[in-house]
Amino acid sequence: MEVLFILEKYNVAHQFLDVLQELQSKRYIVFPLDVTVAVRVFTLGHGLEMHDRIIVAIARMHTAPIVTKDSMIHKNYPLIIW
């Protein structure tokens, strides 16, 4: 959903399906947005934008690093690259 948000911001949302197809390749893992993630998002509170809360919640569930320069994500999650 973050990808759609960014594509819409730059008026290239028509590329969304192509990006999704690329994400489904062997180079990426796409995690589902399910009830477990929703509960984790809820526990993060209101310090982050919704799409950032989803990213942080999934990263926490999998102890995975996040590649970002977003200072709010840096404040809410320790495993950051960049």
mmCIF file of the N, C-alpha and C atoms, coordinates in Angstrom:
data_MODEL
# 
_entry.id   MODEL 
# 
loop_
_atom_site.group_PDB 
_atom_site.id 
_atom_site.type_symbol 
_atom_site.label_atom_id 
_atom_site.label_alt_id 
_atom_site.label_comp_id 
_atom_site.label_asym_id 
_atom_site.label_entity_id 
_atom_site.label_seq_id 
_atom_site.pdbx_PDB_ins_code 
_atom_site.Cartn_x 
_atom_site.Cartn_y 
_atom_site.Cartn_z 
_atom_site.occupancy 
_atom_site.B_iso_or_equiv 
_atom_site.pdbx_formal_charge 
_atom_site.auth_seq_id 
_atom_site.auth_comp_id 
_atom_site.auth_asym_id 
_atom_site.auth_atom_id 
_atom_site.pdbx_PDB_model_num 
ATOM 1   N N  . MET A 1 1  ? 0.825  -1.183  0.000   1.00 0.00 ? 1  MET A N  1 
ATOM 2   C CA . MET A 1 1  ? 0.000  0.000   0.000   1.00 0.00 ? 1  MET A CA 1 
ATOM 3   C C  . MET A 1 1  ? 0.876  1.256   0.000   1.00 0.00 ? 1  MET A C  1 
ATOM 4   N N  . GLU A 1 2  ? 2.039  1.143   0.621   1.00 0.00 ? 2  GLU A N  1 
ATOM 5   C CA . GLU A 1 2  ? 2.992  2.259   0.588   1.00 0.00 ? 2  GLU A CA 1 
ATOM 6   C C  . GLU A 1 2  ? 3.388  2.576   -0.851  1.00 0.00 ? 2  GLU A C  1 
ATOM 7   N N  . VAL A 1 3  ? 3.577  1.558   -1.660  1.00 0.00 ? 3  VAL A N  1 
ATOM 8   C CA . VAL A 1 3  ? 3.949  1.765   -3.066  1.00 0.00 ? 3  VAL A CA 1 
ATOM 9   C C  . VAL A 1 3  ? 2.849  2.535   -3.794  1.00 0.00 ? 3  VAL A C  1 
ATOM 10  N N  . LEU A 1 4  ? 1.602  2.161   -3.588  1.00 0.00 ? 4  LEU A N  1 
ATOM 11  C CA . LEU A 1 4  ? 0.492  2.862   -4.228  1.00 0.00 ? 4  LEU A CA 1 
ATOM 12  C C  . LEU A 1 4  ? 0.466  4.320   -3.785  1.00 0.00 ? 4  LEU A C  1 
ATOM 13  N N  . PHE A 1 5  ? 0.665  4.564   -2.518  1.00 0.00 ? 5  PHE A N  1 
ATOM 14  C CA . PHE A 1 5  ? 0.691  5.922   -1.974  1.00 0.00 ? 5  PHE A CA 1 
ATOM 15  C C  . PHE A 1 5  ? 1.750  6.765   -2.694  1.00 0.00 ? 5  PHE A C  1 
ATOM 16  N N  . ILE A 1 6  ? 2.944  6.212   -2.844  1.00 0.00 ? 6  ILE A N  1 
ATOM 17  C CA . ILE A 1 6  ? 4.042  6.940   -3.495  1.00 0.00 ? 6  ILE A CA 1 
ATOM 18  C C  . ILE A 1 6  ? 3.752  7.153   -4.976  1.00 0.00 ? 6  ILE A C  1 
ATOM 19  N N  . LEU A 1 7  ? 3.266  6.127   -5.653  1.00 0.00 ? 7  LEU A N  1 
ATOM 20  C CA . LEU A 1 7  ? 2.955  6.258   -7.074  1.00 0.00 ? 7  LEU A CA 1 
ATOM 21  C C  . LEU A 1 7  ? 1.869  7.308   -7.308  1.00 0.00 ? 7  LEU A C  1 
ATOM 22  N N  . GLU A 1 8  ? 0.850  7.327   -6.452  1.00 0.00 ? 8  GLU A N  1 
ATOM 23  C CA . GLU A 1 8  ? -0.201 8.338   -6.573  1.00 0.00 ? 8  GLU A CA 1 
ATOM 24  C C  . GLU A 1 8  ? 0.361  9.733   -6.334  1.00 0.00 ? 8  GLU A C  1 
ATOM 25  N N  . LYS A 1 9  ? 1.255  9.857   -5.369  1.00 0.00 ? 9  LYS A N  1 
ATOM 26  C CA . LYS A 1 9  ? 1.867  11.148  -5.045  1.00 0.00 ? 9  LYS A CA 1 
ATOM 27  C C  . LYS A 1 9  ? 2.577  11.738  -6.257  1.00 0.00 ? 9  LYS A C  1 
ATOM 28  N N  . TYR A 1 10 ? 3.213  10.878  -7.060  1.00 0.00 ? 10 TYR A N  1 
ATOM 29  C CA . TYR A 1 10 ? 3.954  11.332  -8.234  1.00 0.00 ? 10 TYR A CA 1 
ATOM 30  C C  . TYR A 1 10 ? 3.179  11.144  -9.546  1.00 0.00 ? 10 TYR A C  1 
ATOM 31  N N  . ASN A 1 11 ? 1.871  10.935  -9.420  1.00 0.00 ? 11 ASN A N  1 
ATOM 32  C CA . ASN A 1 11 ? 0.977  10.819  -10.582 1.00 0.00 ? 11 ASN A CA 1 
ATOM 33  C C  . ASN A 1 11 ? 1.379  9.721   -11.560 1.00 0.00 ? 11 ASN A C  1 
ATOM 34  N N  . VAL A 1 12 ? 1.845  8.611   -11.043 1.00 0.00 ? 12 VAL A N  1 
ATOM 35  C CA . VAL A 1 12 ? 2.189  7.468   -11.890 1.00 0.00 ? 12 VAL A CA 1 
ATOM 36  C C  . VAL A 1 12 ? 1.517  6.188   -11.360 1.00 0.00 ? 12 VAL A C  1 
ATOM 37  N N  . ALA A 1 13 ? 0.337  6.344   -10.792 1.00 0.00 ? 13 ALA A N  1 
ATOM 38  C CA . ALA A 1 13 ? -0.379 5.204   -10.220 1.00 0.00 ? 13 ALA A CA 1 
ATOM 39  C C  . ALA A 1 13 ? -0.674 4.130   -11.260 1.00 0.00 ? 13 ALA A C  1 
ATOM 40  N N  . HIS A 1 14 ? -0.686 4.496   -12.526 1.00 0.00 ? 14 HIS A N  1 
ATOM 41  C CA . HIS A 1 14 ? -0.935 3.510   -13.586 1.00 0.00 ? 14 HIS A CA 1 
ATOM 42  C C  . HIS A 1 14 ? 0.141  2.420   -13.606 1.00 0.00 ? 14 HIS A C  1 
ATOM 43  N N  . GLN A 1 15 ? 1.279  2.655   -12.937 1.00 0.00 ? 15 GLN A N  1 
ATOM 44  C CA . GLN A 1 15 ? 2.354  1.663   -12.882 1.00 0.00 ? 15 GLN A CA 1 
ATOM 45  C C  . GLN A 1 15 ? 2.198  0.673   -11.723 1.00 0.00 ? 15 GLN A C  1 
ATOM 46  N N  . PHE A 1 16 ? 1.155  0.831   -10.939 1.00 0.00 ? 16 PHE A N  1 
ATOM 47  C CA . PHE A 1 16 ? 0.983  0.022   -9.726  1.00 0.00 ? 16 PHE A CA 1 
ATOM 48  C C  . PHE A 1 16 ? 0.965  -1.475  -10.000 1.00 0.00 ? 16 PHE A C  1 
ATOM 49  N N  . LEU A 1 17 ? 0.211  -1.931  -10.987 1.00 0.00 ? 17 LEU A N  1 
ATOM 50  C CA . LEU A 1 17 ? 0.137  -3.370  -11.265 1.00 0.00 ? 17 LEU A CA 1 
ATOM 51  C C  . LEU A 1 17 ? 1.482  -3.922  -11.722 1.00 0.00 ? 17 LEU A C  1 
ATOM 52  N N  . ASP A 1 18 ? 2.227  -3.128  -12.476 1.00 0.00 ? 18 ASP A N  1 
ATOM 53  C CA . ASP A 1 18 ? 3.568  -3.552  -12.890 1.00 0.00 ? 18 ASP A CA 1 
ATOM 54  C C  . ASP A 1 18 ? 4.498  -3.691  -11.678 1.00 0.00 ? 18 ASP A C  1 
ATOM 55  N N  . VAL A 1 19 ? 4.404  -2.748  -10.766 1.00 0.00 ? 19 VAL A N  1 
ATOM 56  C CA . VAL A 1 19 ? 5.233  -2.804  -9.557  1.00 0.00 ? 19 VAL A CA 1 
ATOM 57  C C  . VAL A 1 19 ? 4.855  -4.025  -8.724  1.00 0.00 ? 19 VAL A C  1 
ATOM 58  N N  . LEU A 1 20 ? 3.565  -4.290  -8.587  1.00 0.00 ? 20 LEU A N  1 
ATOM 59  C CA . LEU A 1 20 ? 3.133  -5.478  -7.837  1.00 0.00 ? 20 LEU A CA 1 
ATOM 60  C C  . LEU A 1 20 ? 3.673  -6.754  -8.460  1.00 0.00 ? 20 LEU A C  1 
ATOM 61  N N  . GLN A 1 21 ? 3.649  -6.816  -9.764  1.00 0.00 ? 21 GLN A N  1 
ATOM 62  C CA . GLN A 1 21 ? 4.166  -7.996  -10.449 1.00 0.00 ? 21 GLN A CA 1 
ATOM 63  C C  . GLN A 1 21 ? 5.658  -8.163  -10.162 1.00 0.00 ? 21 GLN A C  1 
ATOM 64  N N  . GLU A 1 22 ? 6.403  -7.079  -10.158 1.00 0.00 ? 22 GLU A N  1 
ATOM 65  C CA . GLU A 1 22 ? 7.831  -7.133  -9.853  1.00 0.00 ? 22 GLU A CA 1 
ATOM 66  C C  . GLU A 1 22 ? 8.056  -7.567  -8.402  1.00 0.00 ? 22 GLU A C  1 
ATOM 67  N N  . LEU A 1 23 ? 7.220  -7.075  -7.494  1.00 0.00 ? 23 LEU A N  1 
ATOM 68  C CA . LEU A 1 23 ? 7.358  -7.439  -6.084  1.00 0.00 ? 23 LEU A CA 1 
ATOM 69  C C  . LEU A 1 23 ? 7.110  -8.923  -5.844  1.00 0.00 ? 23 LEU A C  1 
ATOM 70  N N  . GLN A 1 24 ? 6.327  -9.539  -6.699  1.00 0.00 ? 24 GLN A N  1 
ATOM 71  C CA . GLN A 1 24 ? 6.036  -10.959 -6.552  1.00 0.00 ? 24 GLN A CA 1 
ATOM 72  C C  . GLN A 1 24 ? 7.151  -11.837 -7.094  1.00 0.00 ? 24 GLN A C  1 
ATOM 73  N N  . SER A 1 25 ? 8.183  -11.219 -7.625  1.00 0.00 ? 25 SER A N  1 
ATOM 74  C CA . SER A 1 25 ? 9.312  -11.989 -8.130  1.00 0.00 ? 25 SER A CA 1 
ATOM 75  C C  . SER A 1 25 ? 10.062 -12.631 -6.966  1.00 0.00 ? 25 SER A C  1 
ATOM 76  N N  . LYS A 1 26 ? 11.065 -13.403 -7.282  1.00 0.00 ? 26 LYS A N  1 
ATOM 77  C CA . LYS A 1 26 ? 11.816 -14.120 -6.245  1.00 0.00 ? 26 LYS A CA 1 
ATOM 78  C C  . LYS A 1 26 ? 12.688 -13.204 -5.397  1.00 0.00 ? 26 LYS A C  1 
ATOM 79  N N  . ARG A 1 27 ? 12.861 -11.982 -5.789  1.00 0.00 ? 27 ARG A N  1 
ATOM 80  C CA . ARG A 1 27 ? 13.732 -11.072 -5.049  1.00 0.00 ? 27 ARG A CA 1 
ATOM 81  C C  . ARG A 1 27 ? 13.061 -10.432 -3.844  1.00 0.00 ? 27 ARG A C  1 
ATOM 82  N N  . TYR A 1 28 ? 11.779 -10.534 -3.713  1.00 0.00 ? 28 TYR A N  1 
ATOM 83  C CA . TYR A 1 28 ? 11.054 -9.851  -2.649  1.00 0.00 ? 28 TYR A CA 1 
ATOM 84  C C  . TYR A 1 28 ? 10.113 -10.818 -1.940  1.00 0.00 ? 28 TYR A C  1 
ATOM 85  N N  . ILE A 1 29 ? 9.825  -10.498 -0.698  1.00 0.00 ? 29 ILE A N  1 
ATOM 86  C CA . ILE A 1 29 ? 8.808  -11.219 0.058   1.00 0.00 ? 29 ILE A CA 1 
ATOM 87  C C  . ILE A 1 29 ? 7.695  -10.225 0.353   1.00 0.00 ? 29 ILE A C  1 
ATOM 88  N N  . VAL A 1 30 ? 6.485  -10.561 -0.035  1.00 0.00 ? 30 VAL A N  1 
ATOM 89  C CA . VAL A 1 30 ? 5.328  -9.715  0.227   1.00 0.00 ? 30 VAL A CA 1 
ATOM 90  C C  . VAL A 1 30 ? 4.539  -10.355 1.361   1.00 0.00 ? 30 VAL A C  1 
ATOM 91  N N  . PHE A 1 31 ? 4.392  -9.621  2.453   1.00 0.00 ? 31 PHE A N  1 
ATOM 92  C CA . PHE A 1 31 ? 3.683  -10.137 3.617   1.00 0.00 ? 31 PHE A CA 1 
ATOM 93  C C  . PHE A 1 31 ? 2.224  -9.707  3.574   1.00 0.00 ? 31 PHE A C  1 
ATOM 94  N N  . PRO A 1 32 ? 1.318  -10.595 3.984   1.00 0.00 ? 32 PRO A N  1 
ATOM 95  C CA . PRO A 1 32 ? -0.108 -10.251 3.966   1.00 0.00 ? 32 PRO A CA 1 
ATOM 96  C C  . PRO A 1 32 ? -0.466 -9.261  5.070   1.00 0.00 ? 32 PRO A C  1 
ATOM 97  N N  . LEU A 1 33 ? -1.473 -8.466  4.793   1.00 0.00 ? 33 LEU A N  1 
ATOM 98  C CA . LEU A 1 33 ? -2.030 -7.558  5.792   1.00 0.00 ? 33 LEU A CA 1 
ATOM 99  C C  . LEU A 1 33 ? -3.241 -8.277  6.383   1.00 0.00 ? 33 LEU A C  1 
ATOM 100 N N  . ASP A 1 34 ? -3.015 -8.927  7.535   1.00 0.00 ? 34 ASP A N  1 
ATOM 101 C CA . ASP A 1 34 ? -4.065 -9.747  8.135   1.00 0.00 ? 34 ASP A CA 1 
ATOM 102 C C  . ASP A 1 34 ? -4.395 -9.249  9.544   1.00 0.00 ? 34 ASP A C  1 
ATOM 103 N N  . VAL A 1 35 ? -5.213 -9.995  10.255  1.00 0.00 ? 35 VAL A N  1 
ATOM 104 C CA . VAL A 1 35 ? -5.647 -9.598  11.597  1.00 0.00 ? 35 VAL A CA 1 
ATOM 105 C C  . VAL A 1 35 ? -4.459 -9.481  12.553  1.00 0.00 ? 35 VAL A C  1 
ATOM 106 N N  . THR A 1 36 ? -3.498 -10.371 12.453  1.00 0.00 ? 36 THR A N  1 
ATOM 107 C CA . THR A 1 36 ? -2.322 -10.314 13.321  1.00 0.00 ? 36 THR A CA 1 
ATOM 108 C C  . THR A 1 36 ? -1.571 -9.004  13.107  1.00 0.00 ? 36 THR A C  1 
ATOM 109 N N  . VAL A 1 37 ? -1.406 -8.610  11.865  1.00 0.00 ? 37 VAL A N  1 
ATOM 110 C CA . VAL A 1 37 ? -0.740 -7.336  11.568  1.00 0.00 ? 37 VAL A CA 1 
ATOM 111 C C  . VAL A 1 37 ? -1.587 -6.175  12.097  1.00 0.00 ? 37 VAL A C  1 
ATOM 112 N N  . ALA A 1 38 ? -2.889 -6.239  11.901  1.00 0.00 ? 38 ALA A N  1 
ATOM 113 C CA . ALA A 1 38 ? -3.770 -5.170  12.371  1.00 0.00 ? 38 ALA A CA 1 
ATOM 114 C C  . ALA A 1 38 ? -3.656 -4.970  13.881  1.00 0.00 ? 38 ALA A C  1 
ATOM 115 N N  . VAL A 1 39 ? -3.566 -6.052  14.628  1.00 0.00 ? 39 VAL A N  1 
ATOM 116 C CA . VAL A 1 39 ? -3.404 -5.946  16.086  1.00 0.00 ? 39 VAL A CA 1 
ATOM 117 C C  . VAL A 1 39 ? -2.069 -5.286  16.415  1.00 0.00 ? 39 VAL A C  1 
ATOM 118 N N  . ARG A 1 40 ? -1.005 -5.681  15.732  1.00 0.00 ? 40 ARG A N  1 
ATOM 119 C CA . ARG A 1 40 ? 0.318  -5.063  15.950  1.00 0.00 ? 40 ARG A CA 1 
ATOM 120 C C  . ARG A 1 40 ? 0.291  -3.578  15.600  1.00 0.00 ? 40 ARG A C  1 
ATOM 121 N N  . VAL A 1 41 ? -0.384 -3.222  14.518  1.00 0.00 ? 41 VAL A N  1 
ATOM 122 C CA . VAL A 1 41 ? -0.512 -1.811  14.131  1.00 0.00 ? 41 VAL A CA 1 
ATOM 123 C C  . VAL A 1 41 ? -1.209 -1.035  15.238  1.00 0.00 ? 41 VAL A C  1 
ATOM 124 N N  . PHE A 1 42 ? -2.272 -1.591  15.783  1.00 0.00 ? 42 PHE A N  1 
ATOM 125 C CA . PHE A 1 42 ? -3.028 -0.953  16.857  1.00 0.00 ? 42 PHE A CA 1 
ATOM 126 C C  . PHE A 1 42 ? -2.141 -0.670  18.066  1.00 0.00 ? 42 PHE A C  1 
ATOM 127 N N  . THR A 1 43 ? -1.263 -1.609  18.397  1.00 0.00 ? 43 THR A N  1 
ATOM 128 C CA . THR A 1 43 ? -0.424 -1.441  19.589  1.00 0.00 ? 43 THR A CA 1 
ATOM 129 C C  . THR A 1 43 ? 0.666  -0.391  19.404  1.00 0.00 ? 43 THR A C  1 
ATOM 130 N N  . LEU A 1 44 ? 0.943  0.026   18.166  1.00 0.00 ? 44 LEU A N  1 
ATOM 131 C CA . LEU A 1 44 ? 1.965  1.044   17.926  1.00 0.00 ? 44 LEU A CA 1 
ATOM 132 C C  . LEU A 1 44 ? 1.506  2.451   18.290  1.00 0.00 ? 44 LEU A C  1 
ATOM 133 N N  . GLY A 1 45 ? 0.215  2.656   18.416  1.00 0.00 ? 45 GLY A N  1 
ATOM 134 C CA . GLY A 1 45 ? -0.281 3.985   18.758  1.00 0.00 ? 45 GLY A CA 1 
ATOM 135 C C  . GLY A 1 45 ? -0.308 4.907   17.552  1.00 0.00 ? 45 GLY A C  1 
ATOM 136 N N  . HIS A 1 46 ? -0.331 6.216   17.823  1.00 0.00 ? 46 HIS A N  1 
ATOM 137 C CA . HIS A 1 46 ? -0.557 7.205   16.764  1.00 0.00 ? 46 HIS A CA 1 
ATOM 138 C C  . HIS A 1 46 ? 0.685  7.980   16.350  1.00 0.00 ? 46 HIS A C  1 
ATOM 139 N N  . GLY A 1 47 ? 1.879  7.558   16.737  1.00 0.00 ? 47 GLY A N  1 
ATOM 140 C CA . GLY A 1 47 ? 3.086  8.305   16.428  1.00 0.00 ? 47 GLY A CA 1 
ATOM 141 C C  . GLY A 1 47 ? 3.510  8.271   14.968  1.00 0.00 ? 47 GLY A C  1 
ATOM 142 N N  . LEU A 1 48 ? 3.030  7.289   14.222  1.00 0.00 ? 48 LEU A N  1 
ATOM 143 C CA . LEU A 1 48 ? 3.414  7.118   12.815  1.00 0.00 ? 48 LEU A CA 1 
ATOM 144 C C  . LEU A 1 48 ? 2.191  7.225   11.918  1.00 0.00 ? 48 LEU A C  1 
ATOM 145 N N  . GLU A 1 49 ? 2.426  7.561   10.640  1.00 0.00 ? 49 GLU A N  1 
ATOM 146 C CA . GLU A 1 49 ? 1.338  7.509   9.673   1.00 0.00 ? 49 GLU A CA 1 
ATOM 147 C C  . GLU A 1 49 ? 0.920  6.050   9.497   1.00 0.00 ? 49 GLU A C  1 
ATOM 148 N N  . MET A 1 50 ? -0.309 5.824   9.070   1.00 0.00 ? 50 MET A N  1 
ATOM 149 C CA . MET A 1 50 ? -0.855 4.477   9.011   1.00 0.00 ? 50 MET A CA 1 
ATOM 150 C C  . MET A 1 50 ? 0.018  3.524   8.200   1.00 0.00 ? 50 MET A C  1 
ATOM 151 N N  . HIS A 1 51 ? 0.449  3.921   7.012   1.00 0.00 ? 51 HIS A N  1 
ATOM 152 C CA . HIS A 1 51 ? 1.242  3.011   6.185   1.00 0.00 ? 51 HIS A CA 1 
ATOM 153 C C  . HIS A 1 51 ? 2.596  2.719   6.840   1.00 0.00 ? 51 HIS A C  1 
ATOM 154 N N  . ASP A 1 52 ? 3.148  3.689   7.560   1.00 0.00 ? 52 ASP A N  1 
ATOM 155 C CA . ASP A 1 52 ? 4.404  3.450   8.276   1.00 0.00 ? 52 ASP A CA 1 
ATOM 156 C C  . ASP A 1 52 ? 4.188  2.512   9.460   1.00 0.00 ? 52 ASP A C  1 
ATOM 157 N N  . ARG A 1 53 ? 3.044  2.622   10.102  1.00 0.00 ? 53 ARG A N  1 
ATOM 158 C CA . ARG A 1 53 ? 2.718  1.705   11.204  1.00 0.00 ? 53 ARG A CA 1 
ATOM 159 C C  . ARG A 1 53 ? 2.633  0.267   10.699  1.00 0.00 ? 53 ARG A C  1 
ATOM 160 N N  . ILE A 1 54 ? 2.053  0.081   9.512   1.00 0.00 ? 54 ILE A N  1 
ATOM 161 C CA . ILE A 1 54 ? 1.949  -1.259  8.927   1.00 0.00 ? 54 ILE A CA 1 
ATOM 162 C C  . ILE A 1 54 ? 3.346  -1.814  8.644   1.00 0.00 ? 54 ILE A C  1 
ATOM 163 N N  . ILE A 1 55 ? 4.206  -0.991  8.058   1.00 0.00 ? 55 ILE A N  1 
ATOM 164 C CA . ILE A 1 55 ? 5.572  -1.417  7.746   1.00 0.00 ? 55 ILE A CA 1 
ATOM 165 C C  . ILE A 1 55 ? 6.320  -1.796  9.009   1.00 0.00 ? 55 ILE A C  1 
ATOM 166 N N  . VAL A 1 56 ? 6.245  -0.962  10.039  1.00 0.00 ? 56 VAL A N  1 
ATOM 167 C CA . VAL A 1 56 ? 6.946  -1.238  11.299  1.00 0.00 ? 56 VAL A CA 1 
ATOM 168 C C  . VAL A 1 56 ? 6.374  -2.488  11.970  1.00 0.00 ? 56 VAL A C  1 
ATOM 169 N N  . ALA A 1 57 ? 5.068  -2.638  11.964  1.00 0.00 ? 57 ALA A N  1 
ATOM 170 C CA . ALA A 1 57 ? 4.452  -3.814  12.594  1.00 0.00 ? 57 ALA A CA 1 
ATOM 171 C C  . ALA A 1 57 ? 4.942  -5.109  11.940  1.00 0.00 ? 57 ALA A C  1 
ATOM 172 N N  . ILE A 1 58 ? 4.963  -5.140  10.617  1.00 0.00 ? 58 ILE A N  1 
ATOM 173 C CA . ILE A 1 58 ? 5.412  -6.348  9.921   1.00 0.00 ? 58 ILE A CA 1 
ATOM 174 C C  . ILE A 1 58 ? 6.901  -6.578  10.152  1.00 0.00 ? 58 ILE A C  1 
ATOM 175 N N  . ALA A 1 59 ? 7.687  -5.522  10.119  1.00 0.00 ? 59 ALA A N  1 
ATOM 176 C CA . ALA A 1 59 ? 9.128  -5.658  10.377  1.00 0.00 ? 59 ALA A CA 1 
ATOM 177 C C  . ALA A 1 59 ? 9.374  -6.215  11.777  1.00 0.00 ? 59 ALA A C  1 
ATOM 178 N N  . ARG A 1 60 ? 8.640  -5.727  12.764  1.00 0.00 ? 60 ARG A N  1 
ATOM 179 C CA . ARG A 1 60 ? 8.788  -6.251  14.140  1.00 0.00 ? 60 ARG A CA 1 
ATOM 180 C C  . ARG A 1 60 ? 8.422  -7.722  14.218  1.00 0.00 ? 60 ARG A C  1 
ATOM 181 N N  . MET A 1 61 ? 7.372  -8.110  13.539  1.00 0.00 ? 61 MET A N  1 
ATOM 182 C CA . MET A 1 61 ? 6.936  -9.509  13.572  1.00 0.00 ? 61 MET A CA 1 
ATOM 183 C C  . MET A 1 61 ? 8.004  -10.447 13.027  1.00 0.00 ? 61 MET A C  1 
ATOM 184 N N  . HIS A 1 62 ? 8.813  -9.950  12.088  1.00 0.00 ? 62 HIS A N  1 
ATOM 185 C CA . HIS A 1 62 ? 9.801  -10.797 11.426  1.00 0.00 ? 62 HIS A CA 1 
ATOM 186 C C  . HIS A 1 62 ? 11.243 -10.415 11.782  1.00 0.00 ? 62 HIS A C  1 
ATOM 187 N N  . THR A 1 63 ? 11.383 -9.490  12.733  1.00 0.00 ? 63 THR A N  1 
ATOM 188 C CA . THR A 1 63 ? 12.693 -8.970  13.126  1.00 0.00 ? 63 THR A CA 1 
ATOM 189 C C  . THR A 1 63 ? 13.511 -8.614  11.880  1.00 0.00 ? 63 THR A C  1 
ATOM 190 N N  . ALA A 1 64 ? 12.883 -7.893  10.994  1.00 0.00 ? 64 ALA A N  1 
ATOM 191 C CA . ALA A 1 64 ? 13.493 -7.540  9.712   1.00 0.00 ? 64 ALA A CA 1 
ATOM 192 C C  . ALA A 1 64 ? 13.898 -6.068  9.701   1.00 0.00 ? 64 ALA A C  1 
ATOM 193 N N  . PRO A 1 65 ? 15.010 -5.749  9.058   1.00 0.00 ? 65 PRO A N  1 
ATOM 194 C CA . PRO A 1 65 ? 15.397 -4.343  8.948   1.00 0.00 ? 65 PRO A CA 1 
ATOM 195 C C  . PRO A 1 65 ? 14.510 -3.603  7.958   1.00 0.00 ? 65 PRO A C  1 
ATOM 196 N N  . ILE A 1 66 ? 14.429 -2.294  8.147   1.00 0.00 ? 66 ILE A N  1 
ATOM 197 C CA . ILE A 1 66 ? 13.682 -1.427  7.241   1.00 0.00 ? 66 ILE A CA 1 
ATOM 198 C C  . ILE A 1 66 ? 14.673 -0.468  6.598   1.00 0.00 ? 66 ILE A C  1 
ATOM 199 N N  . VAL A 1 67 ? 14.583 -0.315  5.294   1.00 0.00 ? 67 VAL A N  1 
ATOM 200 C CA . VAL A 1 67 ? 15.408 0.663   4.590   1.00 0.00 ? 67 VAL A CA 1 
ATOM 201 C C  . VAL A 1 67 ? 14.595 1.949   4.489   1.00 0.00 ? 67 VAL A C  1 
ATOM 202 N N  . THR A 1 68 ? 15.014 2.973   5.253   1.00 0.00 ? 68 THR A N  1 
ATOM 203 C CA . THR A 1 68 ? 14.282 4.239   5.265   1.00 0.00 ? 68 THR A CA 1 
ATOM 204 C C  . THR A 1 68 ? 15.141 5.343   5.851   1.00 0.00 ? 68 THR A C  1 
ATOM 205 N N  . LYS A 1 69 ? 14.826 6.559   5.487   1.00 0.00 ? 69 LYS A N  1 
ATOM 206 C CA . LYS A 1 69 ? 15.443 7.710   6.124   1.00 0.00 ? 69 LYS A CA 1 
ATOM 207 C C  . LYS A 1 69 ? 14.414 8.461   6.969   1.00 0.00 ? 69 LYS A C  1 
ATOM 208 N N  . ASP A 1 70 ? 13.218 7.913   7.084   1.00 0.00 ? 70 ASP A N  1 
ATOM 209 C CA . ASP A 1 70 ? 12.130 8.532   7.845   1.00 0.00 ? 70 ASP A CA 1 
ATOM 210 C C  . ASP A 1 70 ? 12.499 8.593   9.326   1.00 0.00 ? 70 ASP A C  1 
ATOM 211 N N  . SER A 1 71 ? 12.599 9.792   9.869   1.00 0.00 ? 71 SER A N  1 
ATOM 212 C CA . SER A 1 71 ? 13.031 9.961   11.264  1.00 0.00 ? 71 SER A CA 1 
ATOM 213 C C  . SER A 1 71 ? 12.026 9.385   12.260  1.00 0.00 ? 71 SER A C  1 
ATOM 214 N N  . MET A 1 72 ? 10.742 9.407   11.924  1.00 0.00 ? 72 MET A N  1 
ATOM 215 C CA . MET A 1 72 ? 9.746  8.843   12.838  1.00 0.00 ? 72 MET A CA 1 
ATOM 216 C C  . MET A 1 72 ? 9.868  7.326   12.923  1.00 0.00 ? 72 MET A C  1 
ATOM 217 N N  . ILE A 1 73 ? 10.170 6.678   11.815  1.00 0.00 ? 73 ILE A N  1 
ATOM 218 C CA . ILE A 1 73 ? 10.387 5.233   11.857  1.00 0.00 ? 73 ILE A CA 1 
ATOM 219 C C  . ILE A 1 73 ? 11.648 4.937   12.653  1.00 0.00 ? 73 ILE A C  1 
ATOM 220 N N  . HIS A 1 74 ? 12.674 5.746   12.478  1.00 0.00 ? 74 HIS A N  1 
ATOM 221 C CA . HIS A 1 74 ? 13.911 5.578   13.252  1.00 0.00 ? 74 HIS A CA 1 
ATOM 222 C C  . HIS A 1 74 ? 13.626 5.631   14.748  1.00 0.00 ? 74 HIS A C  1 
ATOM 223 N N  . LYS A 1 75 ? 12.709 6.490   15.168  1.00 0.00 ? 75 LYS A N  1 
ATOM 224 C CA . LYS A 1 75 ? 12.368 6.634   16.596  1.00 0.00 ? 75 LYS A CA 1 
ATOM 225 C C  . LYS A 1 75 ? 11.555 5.454   17.117  1.00 0.00 ? 75 LYS A C  1 
ATOM 226 N N  . ASN A 1 76 ? 10.898 4.737   16.217  1.00 0.00 ? 76 ASN A N  1 
ATOM 227 C CA . ASN A 1 76 ? 9.980  3.672   16.637  1.00 0.00 ? 76 ASN A CA 1 
ATOM 228 C C  . ASN A 1 76 ? 10.467 2.259   16.364  1.00 0.00 ? 76 ASN A C  1 
ATOM 229 N N  . TYR A 1 77 ? 11.628 2.148   15.693  1.00 0.00 ? 77 TYR A N  1 
ATOM 230 C CA . TYR A 1 77 ? 12.121 0.803   15.349  1.00 0.00 ? 77 TYR A CA 1 
ATOM 231 C C  . TYR A 1 77 ? 13.637 0.857   15.234  1.00 0.00 ? 77 TYR A C  1 
ATOM 232 N N  . PRO A 1 78 ? 14.333 -0.061  15.922  1.00 0.00 ? 78 PRO A N  1 
ATOM 233 C CA . PRO A 1 78 ? 15.798 0.023   15.959  1.00 0.00 ? 78 PRO A CA 1 
ATOM 234 C C  . PRO A 1 78 ? 16.536 -0.575  14.758  1.00 0.00 ? 78 PRO A C  1 
ATOM 235 N N  . LEU A 1 79 ? 15.928 -1.459  14.001  1.00 0.00 ? 79 LEU A N  1 
ATOM 236 C CA . LEU A 1 79 ? 16.641 -2.132  12.909  1.00 0.00 ? 79 LEU A CA 1 
ATOM 237 C C  . LEU A 1 79 ? 16.448 -1.354  11.601  1.00 0.00 ? 79 LEU A C  1 
ATOM 238 N N  . ILE A 1 80 ? 17.217 -0.289  11.456  1.00 0.00 ? 80 ILE A N  1 
ATOM 239 C CA . ILE A 1 80 ? 17.085 0.590   10.292  1.00 0.00 ? 80 ILE A CA 1 
ATOM 240 C C  . ILE A 1 80 ? 18.361 0.571   9.476   1.00 0.00 ? 80 ILE A C  1 
ATOM 241 N N  . ILE A 1 81 ? 18.190 0.533   8.167   1.00 0.00 ? 81 ILE A N  1 
ATOM 242 C CA . ILE A 1 81 ? 19.302 0.681   7.235   1.00 0.00 ? 81 ILE A CA 1 
ATOM 243 C C  . ILE A 1 81 ? 19.081 2.011   6.541   1.00 0.00 ? 81 ILE A C  1 
ATOM 244 N N  . TRP A 1 82 ? 20.078 2.883   6.621   1.00 0.00 ? 82 TRP A N  1 
ATOM 245 C CA . TRP A 1 82 ? 20.118 4.163   5.962   1.00 0.00 ? 82 TRP A CA 1 
ATOM 246 C C  . TRP A 1 82 ? 19.896 5.219   6.934   1.00 0.00 ? 82 TRP A C  1 
# 
